Amino acid sequence: MTDYFIYTLISGVFVAVASGLIGSFLVLKKMTLMSDALSHVALPGIALGVIFKFEPIIGGLLFLFLSIILIWGIENKTKLATESITGVLFVTALAVGSILISETDLLEAFFGNVENISRIQLLIQTIIALGIIGIVAKNFKSLILVSIAPDLTYSEKISRKKLELLLLVLIALTISIGIGFVGVLLMSALSIIPAVTARNLSKNLKMYVWWSMIIATLSLLGGIIISHVTQSVNPGVATVLISAFFFLVSLFGMRK
């Protein structure tokens, strides 16, 4: 087992924990499809990283942040829903990214490729993941409130708009660190599927969040290890299959 593989697993743990954590809020707020679509917005940034030889995660993160600003700005100036605005950006970014990037690099961006993640990117991913976990821990109660009962934020003197912007930023950060492992097409395997599975298994909110993080971590680590051992199965695909298996198992153990 090489040092690089160990670093990949360590980074994977933090990325998965952050993804499962944010996924739990996405499911509570019923933003699952929006999150999946938003991951595609990173594609032009990834393409520019490949073309100009800089870390693709930086390019993807830049485009995600620009999209978040656009979504938040348009949503507050119009009556359009977040999902509708995201849909427009999603297809536009997908088209632009497909033009900029070669077919080989496009497939890698879609499904991820652990072997091509640099040590610098692993470090960046880990730092961002720790930042996400720290921010959520500090604002946990407020984020829960805006996810389940946003109207109550006014009575608690909490800025709903600021919290929703914070959640969008956290989603963007989570997507940016996850696409290296599972690609832009399969991000739901790291956030949405674990969170949905956790809802089937949990009797309270605390256990729901913990189960979401645990399932995301087991799914990603399992995907990375299977890919490493077989040398033929894509880690993103393996992660999806493992998380889907956990979901099927959870159907038999659903809370009453």
One Martini backbone bead per residue (centre of mass of N, CA, C, O) as a GRO file, in nm:
protein
  256
    1MET     BB    1   0.091   0.040   0.028
    2THR     BB    2   0.084   0.355  -0.055
    3ASP     BB    3   0.098   0.679   0.032
    4TYR     BB    4  -0.106   0.784  -0.172
    5PHE     BB    5  -0.339   0.593  -0.092
    6ILE     BB    6  -0.360   0.692   0.200
    7TYR     BB    7  -0.421   0.988   0.130
    8THR     BB    8  -0.679   0.924  -0.024
    9LEU     BB    9  -0.835   0.801   0.213
   10ILE     BB   10  -0.823   1.043   0.402
   11SER     BB   11  -0.957   1.243   0.214
   12GLY     BB   12  -1.214   1.072   0.171
   13VAL     BB   13  -1.326   1.092   0.454
   14PHE     BB   14  -1.369   1.404   0.465
   15VAL     BB   15  -1.539   1.429   0.209
   16ALA     BB   16  -1.767   1.235   0.295
   17VAL     BB   17  -1.854   1.377   0.553
   18ALA     BB   18  -1.928   1.645   0.416
   19SER     BB   19  -2.132   1.526   0.213
   20GLY     BB   20  -2.326   1.395   0.417
   21LEU     BB   21  -2.389   1.651   0.573
   22ILE     BB   22  -2.506   1.820   0.335
   23GLY     BB   23  -2.712   1.607   0.241
   24SER     BB   24  -2.900   1.631   0.489
   25PHE     BB   25  -2.999   1.919   0.410
   26LEU     BB   26  -3.102   1.864   0.123
   27VAL     BB   27  -3.328   1.670   0.208
   28LEU     BB   28  -3.477   1.858   0.405
   29LYS     BB   29  -3.499   2.092   0.164
   30LYS     BB   30  -3.551   1.966  -0.117
   31MET     BB   31  -3.242   1.975  -0.304
   32THR     BB   32  -3.138   1.729  -0.471
   33LEU     BB   33  -3.158   1.808  -0.778
   34MET     BB   34  -3.000   2.071  -0.757
   35SER     BB   35  -2.729   1.948  -0.674
   36ASP     BB   36  -2.685   1.765  -0.919
   37ALA     BB   37  -2.690   1.996  -1.130
   38LEU     BB   38  -2.463   2.182  -1.010
   39SER     BB   39  -2.215   1.996  -1.069
   40HIS     BB   40  -2.203   2.074  -1.385
   41VAL     BB   41  -2.091   2.369  -1.355
   42ALA     BB   42  -1.781   2.276  -1.321
   43LEU     BB   43  -1.684   2.190  -1.608
   44PRO     BB   44  -1.549   2.447  -1.732
   45GLY     BB   45  -1.333   2.468  -1.507
   46ILE     BB   46  -1.202   2.195  -1.559
   47ALA     BB   47  -1.128   2.251  -1.854
   48LEU     BB   48  -0.937   2.492  -1.795
   49GLY     BB   49  -0.739   2.331  -1.621
   50VAL     BB   50  -0.649   2.142  -1.851
   51ILE     BB   51  -0.560   2.358  -2.060
   52PHE     BB   52  -0.380   2.549  -1.833
   53LYS     BB   53  -0.243   2.369  -1.605
   54PHE     BB   54  -0.443   2.351  -1.356
   55GLU     BB   55  -0.629   2.294  -1.098
   56PRO     BB   56  -0.948   2.181  -1.145
   57ILE     BB   57  -1.071   2.256  -0.863
   58ILE     BB   58  -1.043   2.562  -0.903
   59GLY     BB   59  -1.221   2.594  -1.153
   60GLY     BB   60  -1.475   2.462  -1.037
   61LEU     BB   61  -1.506   2.653  -0.794
   62LEU     BB   62  -1.536   2.917  -0.949
   63PHE     BB   63  -1.796   2.838  -1.109
   64LEU     BB   64  -1.968   2.775  -0.862
   65PHE     BB   65  -1.958   3.060  -0.736
   66LEU     BB   66  -2.077   3.212  -0.974
   67SER     BB   67  -2.345   3.053  -0.968
   68ILE     BB   68  -2.434   3.123  -0.682
   69ILE     BB   69  -2.456   3.427  -0.728
   70LEU     BB   70  -2.663   3.408  -0.955
   71ILE     BB   71  -2.883   3.253  -0.810
   72TRP     BB   72  -2.921   3.445  -0.569
   73GLY     BB   73  -2.974   3.703  -0.734
   74ILE     BB   74  -3.214   3.607  -0.913
   75GLU     BB   75  -3.400   3.504  -0.683
   76ASN     BB   76  -3.417   3.801  -0.541
   77LYS     BB   77  -3.534   3.944  -0.829
   78THR     BB   78  -3.726   3.702  -0.859
   79LYS     BB   79  -3.970   3.417  -0.893
   80LEU     BB   80  -3.760   3.212  -0.921
   81ALA     BB   81  -3.645   2.912  -0.872
   82THR     BB   82  -3.362   2.753  -0.796
   83GLU     BB   83  -3.401   2.510  -0.991
   84SER     BB   84  -3.446   2.678  -1.251
   85ILE     BB   85  -3.176   2.828  -1.257
   86THR     BB   86  -2.996   2.575  -1.245
   87GLY     BB   87  -3.096   2.450  -1.511
   88VAL     BB   88  -2.977   2.666  -1.697
   89LEU     BB   89  -2.679   2.642  -1.603
   90PHE     BB   90  -2.638   2.341  -1.648
   91VAL     BB   91  -2.673   2.323  -1.964
   92THR     BB   92  -2.469   2.542  -2.034
   93ALA     BB   93  -2.217   2.420  -1.897
   94LEU     BB   94  -2.224   2.150  -2.046
   95ALA     BB   95  -2.182   2.266  -2.329
   96VAL     BB   96  -1.919   2.423  -2.280
   97GLY     BB   97  -1.748   2.188  -2.164
   98SER     BB   98  -1.773   1.999  -2.419
   99ILE     BB   99  -1.609   2.193  -2.604
  100LEU     BB  100  -1.334   2.229  -2.431
  101ILE     BB  101  -1.322   1.916  -2.399
  102SER     BB  102  -1.222   1.616  -2.424
  103GLU     BB  103  -1.340   1.300  -2.426
  104THR     BB  104  -1.155   1.184  -2.208
  105ASP     BB  105  -1.183   1.420  -2.001
  106LEU     BB  106  -1.492   1.406  -1.986
  107LEU     BB  107  -1.517   1.125  -1.857
  108GLU     BB  108  -1.351   1.195  -1.607
  109ALA     BB  109  -1.541   1.424  -1.510
  110PHE     BB  110  -1.798   1.247  -1.486
  111PHE     BB  111  -1.646   0.984  -1.307
  112GLY     BB  112  -1.370   1.006  -1.234
  113ASN     BB  113  -1.005   0.998  -1.104
  114VAL     BB  114  -0.798   0.910  -0.861
  115GLU     BB  115  -0.513   0.883  -1.006
  116ASN     BB  116  -0.530   1.210  -1.100
  117ILE     BB  117  -0.489   1.301  -0.814
  118SER     BB  118  -0.324   1.521  -0.654
  119ARG     BB  119  -0.168   1.612  -0.368
  120ILE     BB  120  -0.275   1.898  -0.367
  121GLN     BB  121  -0.573   1.826  -0.401
  122LEU     BB  122  -0.596   1.657  -0.145
  123LEU     BB  123  -0.532   1.893   0.043
  124ILE     BB  124  -0.757   2.084  -0.043
  125GLN     BB  125  -0.992   1.894   0.015
  126THR     BB  126  -0.937   1.860   0.319
  127ILE     BB  127  -0.955   2.156   0.403
  128ILE     BB  128  -1.242   2.209   0.297
  129ALA     BB  129  -1.382   1.988   0.459
  130LEU     BB  130  -1.310   2.103   0.738
  131GLY     BB  131  -1.453   2.371   0.690
  132ILE     BB  132  -1.738   2.260   0.654
  133ILE     BB  133  -1.762   2.119   0.928
  134GLY     BB  134  -1.712   2.375   1.099
  135ILE     BB  135  -1.946   2.552   0.994
  136VAL     BB  136  -2.175   2.358   1.064
  137ALA     BB  137  -2.119   2.335   1.368
  138LYS     BB  138  -2.166   2.647   1.419
  139ASN     BB  139  -2.463   2.639   1.228
  140PHE     BB  140  -2.660   2.403   1.279
  141LYS     BB  141  -2.933   2.514   1.390
  142SER     BB  142  -2.981   2.718   1.158
  143LEU     BB  143  -2.976   2.513   0.921
  144ILE     BB  144  -3.207   2.341   1.021
  145LEU     BB  145  -3.422   2.563   1.025
  146VAL     BB  146  -3.398   2.647   0.715
  147SER     BB  147  -3.474   2.348   0.621
  148ILE     BB  148  -3.759   2.298   0.786
  149ALA     BB  149  -3.827   2.623   0.902
  150PRO     BB  150  -3.783   2.919   0.752
  151ASP     BB  151  -4.004   3.107   0.891
  152LEU     BB  152  -3.864   3.095   1.187
  153THR     BB  153  -3.618   3.287   1.148
  154TYR     BB  154  -3.759   3.554   1.225
  155SER     BB  155  -3.820   3.487   1.530
  156GLU     BB  156  -3.490   3.432   1.566
  157LYS     BB  157  -3.324   3.651   1.416
  158ILE     BB  158  -3.264   3.523   1.125
  159SER     BB  159  -3.107   3.520   0.822
  160ARG     BB  160  -3.227   3.363   0.554
  161LYS     BB  161  -3.053   3.459   0.315
  162LYS     BB  162  -2.776   3.398   0.443
  163LEU     BB  163  -2.823   3.094   0.491
  164GLU     BB  164  -2.881   3.019   0.195
  165LEU     BB  165  -2.607   3.112   0.094
  166LEU     BB  166  -2.438   2.929   0.274
  167LEU     BB  167  -2.552   2.664   0.163
  168LEU     BB  168  -2.461   2.709  -0.129
  169VAL     BB  169  -2.160   2.725  -0.066
  170LEU     BB  170  -2.139   2.442   0.063
  171ILE     BB  171  -2.225   2.292  -0.189
  172ALA     BB  172  -1.997   2.388  -0.373
  173LEU     BB  173  -1.765   2.277  -0.201
  174THR     BB  174  -1.855   1.980  -0.203
  175ILE     BB  175  -1.845   1.936  -0.506
  176SER     BB  176  -1.545   2.016  -0.557
  177ILE     BB  177  -1.433   1.765  -0.370
  178GLY     BB  178  -1.599   1.517  -0.513
  179ILE     BB  179  -1.537   1.501  -0.831
  180GLY     BB  180  -1.260   1.354  -0.819
  181PHE     BB  181  -1.395   1.076  -0.730
  182VAL     BB  182  -1.707   1.079  -0.898
  183GLY     BB  183  -1.792   1.316  -1.044
  184VAL     BB  184  -2.053   1.506  -1.185
  185LEU     BB  185  -2.269   1.262  -1.219
  186LEU     BB  186  -2.209   1.115  -0.903
  187MET     BB  187  -2.262   1.298  -0.640
  188SER     BB  188  -2.511   1.154  -0.503
  189ALA     BB  189  -2.337   0.921  -0.372
  190LEU     BB  190  -2.222   1.139  -0.143
  191SER     BB  191  -2.515   1.273  -0.051
  192ILE     BB  192  -2.809   1.170  -0.119
  193ILE     BB  193  -2.815   0.863  -0.066
  194PRO     BB  194  -2.717   0.867   0.231
  195ALA     BB  195  -2.947   1.053   0.335
  196VAL     BB  196  -3.186   0.878   0.252
  197THR     BB  197  -3.095   0.630   0.408
  198ALA     BB  198  -3.089   0.766   0.690
  199ARG     BB  199  -3.399   0.816   0.708
  200ASN     BB  200  -3.471   0.509   0.725
  201LEU     BB  201  -3.289   0.463   1.009
  202SER     BB  202  -3.396   0.712   1.167
  203LYS     BB  203  -3.539   0.861   1.481
  204ASN     BB  204  -3.344   1.113   1.459
  205LEU     BB  205  -3.155   1.383   1.377
  206LYS     BB  206  -2.879   1.295   1.481
  207MET     BB  207  -2.875   1.011   1.343
  208TYR     BB  208  -2.916   1.110   1.058
  209VAL     BB  209  -2.645   1.261   1.027
  210TRP     BB  210  -2.457   1.027   1.103
  211TRP     BB  211  -2.549   0.822   0.888
  212SER     BB  212  -2.479   0.995   0.643
  213MET     BB  213  -2.169   1.001   0.698
  214ILE     BB  214  -2.115   0.695   0.717
  215ILE     BB  215  -2.223   0.606   0.437
  216ALA     BB  216  -2.043   0.790   0.267
  217THR     BB  217  -1.774   0.672   0.368
  218LEU     BB  218  -1.816   0.372   0.294
  219SER     BB  219  -1.867   0.420  -0.008
  220LEU     BB  220  -1.600   0.561  -0.089
  221LEU     BB  221  -1.394   0.364   0.026
  222GLY     BB  222  -1.503   0.121  -0.129
  223GLY     BB  223  -1.459   0.241  -0.414
  224ILE     BB  224  -1.151   0.283  -0.394
  225ILE     BB  225  -1.069  -0.009  -0.323
  226ILE     BB  226  -1.196  -0.156  -0.563
  227SER     BB  227  -1.040   0.001  -0.779
  228HIS     BB  228  -0.754  -0.079  -0.677
  229VAL     BB  229  -0.786  -0.391  -0.694
  230THR     BB  230  -0.910  -0.425  -0.995
  231GLN     BB  231  -0.837  -0.195  -1.219
  232SER     BB  232  -1.156  -0.146  -1.360
  233VAL     BB  233  -1.322   0.004  -1.155
  234ASN     BB  234  -1.486   0.278  -1.104
  235PRO     BB  235  -1.510   0.466  -0.820
  236GLY     BB  236  -1.781   0.605  -0.876
  237VAL     BB  237  -1.943   0.353  -0.946
  238ALA     BB  238  -1.884   0.197  -0.685
  239THR     BB  239  -2.010   0.408  -0.495
  240VAL     BB  240  -2.296   0.391  -0.604
  241LEU     BB  241  -2.345   0.087  -0.553
  242ILE     BB  242  -2.301   0.095  -0.249
  243SER     BB  243  -2.514   0.312  -0.177
  244ALA     BB  244  -2.749   0.155  -0.307
  245PHE     BB  245  -2.728  -0.088  -0.121
  246PHE     BB  246  -2.788   0.061   0.142
  247PHE     BB  247  -3.069   0.153   0.053
  248LEU     BB  248  -3.197  -0.126   0.020
  249VAL     BB  249  -3.146  -0.215   0.311
  250SER     BB  250  -3.310   0.024   0.447
  251LEU     BB  251  -3.597  -0.071   0.356
  252PHE     BB  252  -3.596  -0.307   0.585
  253GLY     BB  253  -3.517  -0.071   0.826
  254MET     BB  254  -3.745   0.109   0.858
  255ARG     BB  255  -3.889   0.340   1.018
  256LYS     BB  256  -4.213   0.378   1.176
   0.00000   0.00000   0.00000
